Amino acid sequence: DGGITQSPKYLFRKEGQNVTLSCEQNLNHDAMYWYRQDPGQGLRLIYYSQIVNDFQKGDIAEGYSVSREKKESFPLTVTSAQKNPTAFYLCASSPEDNMNTEAFFGQGTRLTVV
Amino acid sequence: GESVGLHLPTLSVQEGDNSIINCAYSNSASDYFIWYKQESGKGPQFIIDIRSNMDKRQGQRVTVLLNKTVKHLSLQIAATQPGDSAVYFCAESSTSGGSYIPTFGRGTSLIVHP
């Protein structure tokens, strides 16, 4: 089945630790995105990548880092510099062509700082 | 920057009623709009989209209306069912200029009472 997979579904982090959230897609999409969602809030863009080996900061990139070494994969690292990392993280991908820019989402990773 | 917003954070309806969820956008360059449905603890799912060269588009039990004059988007759900209970987001993007980053509104929580 084609789709976008995030892992793990739940993640706990101690203060001062870096953690990496996985996002893999087999849709052959060029663009991938990371969003953060807080309770009662919309989706805020953290980072996005439109092509392999290239990525851009979104609206709330501070305290996060990404890599895009392969088309299929766009991992997000939440660093210790992120002061309030507890949130629901969503990864998405899209074809990025002129005819269809619908974004497909993974099922999310809920990160909790303990 | 430009933003997408929603008029009502919560909408309660009775099963069988029609629901209307509204969305205002401010980026006049946006030409592609999508409605997503997000169930609790899951990633958003595509419902319906519309391009700026259209005023109305219908799907199964859902209709999206676009009023470019006042930058307003609405999602109509006919004969609302308990399974329609979720948070609904509108998203906008511009398919010109080489960047199709979708921007999301805050979301409206739809509660359907049996």
Interface residues (C-beta under 8 A of the other chain):
Chain A: Q6 A31 Y33 Y35 G40 Q41 G42 L43 L45 Y48 Q50 G58 D59 L90 A92 S94 E96 N98 T101 E102 A103 F104 F105 G106 Q107 G108 R110
Chain B: G1 V4 P9 Y32 I34 Y36 G41 K42 G43 P44 Q45 F46 D49 F89 A91 S93 T95 S99 Y100 I101 P102 T103 F104 G105 R106 G107
